[in-house]
């Protein structure tokens, strides 16, 4: 009885160690993928950083207005964005 319980615990420990290794590998893979995405996002942000800063400031100002100022301007902003994209 004791030997069987000990073997069960040893087997369970091996399984947990293998699962931990698998999860560690998955986390490393996700970190590498995130690193690649952040590098590419950083490049595109640097290219339009002035527009990004200005847009963030305007969105912040509209968000602080009473009465849902930002929600009121989102459809207008999206229409303007589509119009600008068509001009390119």
Backbone as numpy.savetxt, mean C-alpha at the origin, in Angstrom:
# Nx Ny Nz CAx CAy CAz Cx Cy Cz
2.19 -44.29 26.08 1.37 -43.09 26.08 2.23 -41.84 26.08
3.22 -41.83 26.97 4.11 -40.66 27.06 4.95 -40.50 25.80
5.42 -41.60 25.23 6.25 -41.54 24.02 5.42 -41.04 22.83
4.16 -41.47 22.75 3.30 -41.02 21.66 3.05 -39.51 21.78
2.78 -39.06 22.97 2.55 -37.62 23.20 3.80 -36.82 22.84
4.96 -37.34 23.21 6.22 -36.68 22.92 6.46 -36.62 21.41
6.15 -37.70 20.71 6.31 -37.72 19.26 5.33 -36.75 18.58
4.11 -36.68 19.12 3.13 -35.73 18.57 3.62 -34.30 18.75
4.14 -34.00 19.91 4.65 -32.65 20.15 5.85 -32.32 19.27
6.73 -33.29 19.07 7.90 -33.08 18.21 7.45 -32.84 16.76
6.46 -33.62 16.32 5.95 -33.45 14.96 5.28 -32.08 14.81
4.54 -31.68 15.81 3.88 -30.37 15.78 4.92 -29.25 15.76
5.99 -29.41 16.50 7.05 -28.41 16.51 7.69 -28.29 15.13
7.94 -29.42 14.49 8.53 -29.38 13.14 7.60 -28.67 12.16
6.31 -28.94 12.27 5.34 -28.30 11.40 5.33 -26.79 11.63
5.35 -26.37 12.88 5.35 -24.94 13.19 6.61 -24.27 12.67
7.75 -24.93 12.80 9.01 -24.36 12.30 8.96 -24.23 10.78
8.42 -25.25 10.10 8.31 -25.17 8.64 7.35 -24.05 8.21
6.23 -23.92 8.93 5.29 -22.83 8.61 5.93 -21.47 8.85
6.71 -21.35 9.91 7.38 -20.08 10.19 8.36 -19.73 9.06
9.08 -20.73 8.57 10.00 -20.50 7.45 9.26 -20.06 6.20
8.11 -20.69 5.96 7.30 -20.32 4.80 6.81 -18.87 4.93
6.30 -18.52 6.10 5.81 -17.16 6.31 6.95 -16.14 6.21
8.10 -16.49 6.71 9.26 -15.60 6.62 9.63 -15.36 5.16
9.59 -16.42 4.36 9.90 -16.28 2.93 8.85 -15.41 2.22
7.59 -15.59 2.59 6.54 -14.77 1.99 6.71 -13.30 2.35
7.06 -13.02 3.59 7.27 -11.64 4.01 8.46 -11.03 3.27
9.53 -11.78 3.10 10.69 -11.28 2.35 10.32 -10.99 0.90
9.52 -11.86 0.30 9.09 -11.65 -1.08 8.22 -10.41 -1.20
7.29 -10.23 -0.27 6.44 -9.05 -0.28 7.25 -7.78 -0.06
8.25 -7.83 0.81 9.11 -6.66 1.04 9.87 -6.29 -0.21
10.39 -7.29 -0.91 11.11 -7.01 -2.16 10.17 -6.41 -3.21
8.96 -6.95 -3.30 7.99 -6.43 -4.25 7.60 -5.00 -3.90
7.39 -4.73 -2.63 7.05 -3.38 -2.18 8.18 -2.41 -2.46
9.41 -2.86 -2.27 10.57 -2.01 -2.53 10.62 -1.59 -4.00
10.35 -2.53 -4.89 10.34 -2.23 -6.32 9.23 -1.24 -6.65
8.03 -1.47 -6.08 6.92 -0.56 -6.34 7.18 0.84 -5.81
7.78 0.92 -4.62 8.07 2.24 -4.05 9.11 2.99 -4.87
10.09 2.28 -5.39 11.08 2.93 -6.25 10.44 3.50 -7.51
9.56 2.73 -8.13 8.92 3.23 -9.35 7.94 4.36 -9.03
7.27 4.28 -7.90 6.36 5.36 -7.50 7.16 6.62 -7.17
8.31 6.46 -6.54 9.15 7.61 -6.22 9.61 8.34 -7.46
9.91 7.60 -8.51 10.34 8.21 -9.77 9.20 9.04 -10.37
8.00 8.48 -10.38 6.89 9.22 -10.97 6.46 10.39 -10.09
6.61 10.26 -8.78 6.26 11.38 -7.89 7.26 12.52 -8.08
8.54 12.19 -8.20 9.55 13.23 -8.40 9.30 13.98 -9.70
8.78 13.28 -10.71 8.53 13.93 -12.00 7.41 14.97 -11.89
6.42 14.73 -11.07 5.32 15.68 -10.94 5.17 16.18 -9.52
6.28 16.39 -8.83 6.21 16.73 -7.41 5.54 18.08 -7.16
5.73 19.03 -8.04 5.10 20.34 -7.84 3.58 20.22 -7.89
3.09 19.45 -8.87 1.64 19.24 -8.97 1.12 18.45 -7.79
1.91 17.50 -7.32 1.49 16.69 -6.18 1.38 17.53 -4.92
2.35 18.39 -4.69 2.33 19.27 -3.51 1.15 20.24 -3.59
0.96 20.85 -4.76 -0.14 21.80 -4.92 -1.49 21.10 -4.76
-1.62 19.93 -5.35 -2.88 19.19 -5.23 -3.15 18.75 -3.81
-2.12 18.35 -3.09 -2.29 17.97 -1.69 -2.71 19.14 -0.83
-2.13 20.30 -1.10 -2.50 21.49 -0.34 -3.95 21.88 -0.61
-4.36 21.85 -1.87 -5.75 22.19 -2.20 -6.71 21.17 -1.60
-6.37 19.89 -1.67 -7.24 18.85 -1.08 -7.34 19.03 0.43
-6.23 19.39 1.08 -6.27 19.63 2.52 -7.15 20.81 2.89
-7.05 21.87 2.12 -7.89 23.04 2.38 -9.37 22.72 2.16
-9.66 21.99 1.10 -11.06 21.64 0.83 -11.61 20.66 1.86
-10.76 19.78 2.38 -11.21 18.80 3.35 -11.56 19.43 4.68
-10.93 20.56 5.01 -11.19 21.20 6.30 -12.40 22.12 6.27
-12.94 22.37 5.11 -14.12 23.26 5.02 -15.34 22.54 5.57
-16.20 23.28 6.26 -17.45 22.66 6.73 -18.38 22.37 5.56
-19.20 21.37 5.72 -20.16 21.05 4.66 -19.61 20.12 3.60
-18.53 19.42 3.89 -17.99 18.45 2.93 -17.41 19.09 1.70
-16.53 20.06 1.88 -15.96 20.78 0.76 -15.24 19.87 -0.22
-14.48 18.91 0.29 -13.72 18.03 -0.59 -14.65 17.12 -1.39
-15.67 16.58 -0.74 -16.60 15.70 -1.43 -17.35 16.45 -2.54
-17.54 17.73 -2.34 -18.24 18.54 -3.34 -17.37 18.74 -4.59
-16.05 18.82 -4.43 -15.17 19.13 -5.55 -14.57 17.89 -6.22
-14.74 16.70 -5.66 -14.13 15.51 -6.24 -14.63 15.25 -7.66
-15.93 15.29 -7.95 -16.35 15.06 -9.35 -15.77 16.08 -10.33
-15.69 17.34 -9.89 -15.12 18.39 -10.75 -13.64 18.11 -11.00
-12.93 17.72 -9.95 -11.49 17.43 -10.10 -11.27 16.24 -11.02
-12.10 15.20 -10.89 -11.94 14.03 -11.76 -12.25 14.38 -13.22
-13.24 15.21 -13.44 -13.54 15.64 -14.81 -12.39 16.45 -15.38
-11.82 17.33 -14.57 -10.67 18.12 -15.03 -9.48 17.22 -15.34
-9.28 16.20 -14.51 -8.16 15.27 -14.72 -8.35 14.52 -16.04
-9.56 14.06 -16.30 -9.83 13.35 -17.56 -9.60 14.28 -18.75
-10.01 15.53 -18.62 -9.83 16.50 -19.69 -8.33 16.72 -19.96
-7.54 16.86 -18.90 -6.10 17.05 -19.06 -5.47 15.82 -19.69
-5.93 14.63 -19.31 -5.36 13.40 -19.88 -5.69 13.28 -21.37
-6.85 13.76 -21.79 -7.20 13.72 -23.21 -6.35 14.68 -24.03
-5.90 15.78 -23.42 -5.08 16.74 -24.13 -3.68 16.22 -24.40
-3.23 15.27 -23.60 -1.85 14.75 -23.76 -1.71 13.88 -24.97
